[in-house]
Amino acid sequence: LVRQEPLLRWLTDEPDVTRTDCRWYTDASVALPRWRSLASAACAIAVVSAAGDLLALAEVALPSRVIMAAEAEAWAVFLVLAMCPFTPSITTD
């Protein structure tokens, strides 16, 4: 399966992207990066309120062409920026 676009799936209700009191957390990784034909990249997005409550959680299968962890991390941040009407508070590793 060759994936051309990211496939985002919310595991909870989708977040209210207009809220300004949230922090967005992202993390990403690549499995089997040494073997391009077997490499698989994914990321997770979590949205947490200022009080520390989990508001939303998503998993994302990234495009097949993503084979480096740094690229996967950048995709995770890009996806958050693309869905929010302003630049939210984002924490990544």
N, C-alpha and C positions, 0 to 999 in steps of 0.2 A: 504494500500500500504506500503510494507516494502522496504525501499530504502537501498541498500547495499553500494552504492558509491555516492559521492556528484554529484549533477546535476548543473553544471555551465552554465549560460546563459548570454552572453554579450548583454546589452541593447544598446550598441553603437558598432562601429567597434572595433575589438580586438586591444589591445595596442601593440606597438613595444617593446617587452620585452628586447631588447638590448640597449634601451636608458638609459643613466646614469643620465640624468637631471630630472628625475621624482620622485615624492613621491607617494607611494602607501598607501591608507587609507583603513582600514578594520573595520568592526563592525559586531557584531553577537548577536543573542538572541535566547531564547528558549521560546516558547509559551506553557502554561499549563505543566510546569515541574513536578508538584505534581502528575500528573496522567500519569504514564509511557506509557500507551497504547494510550494516546491522545497527548503526547508531540510532538512538531515539532520544529526543529532547522533550522535556516537559517542565512546567512551572506551576506554582501555586500562588494564589492571591488571597490574602485574608484582610478583612476590613474590621477594625476594632474601634469602639467608641472611646471617648476621653475617659470614661469610667472603667474601661477595660473589658467591656462586654463584646463578645464576638457578634458582629452584625452580619457578616457574609463570608463565604468561603468558596473558592473556585479552583478547579483543576484545569490545566490547559495542555493539550498535546500540540507541540510546536511544529512548524513546517519541517518536512524531511530534510531540507537543505541545511538546517541548523545542526552543526556537529561539534561546536565548541561551547564549553560552559559559560564563558563570558558573553557569547552571543545569545545564549538562552536567557541569561540574567538581563541583558539589554531588552530582549523581547518582552519579558515580564513587566519591566518598567514602562516600556512603550505601550503595552496594552492598557495599563492603568491610566496613563496620560491620554490615550485615545478615547477612553470611555467617560472621562471627567470633563466638565465644562471649564475647569480651572485647574491649576497645578496643585494637587493635594499633598498632604504630608505623606511621604513615602519612605519606608525603611527597607533596605535590602542588605545582603551581606557582601 
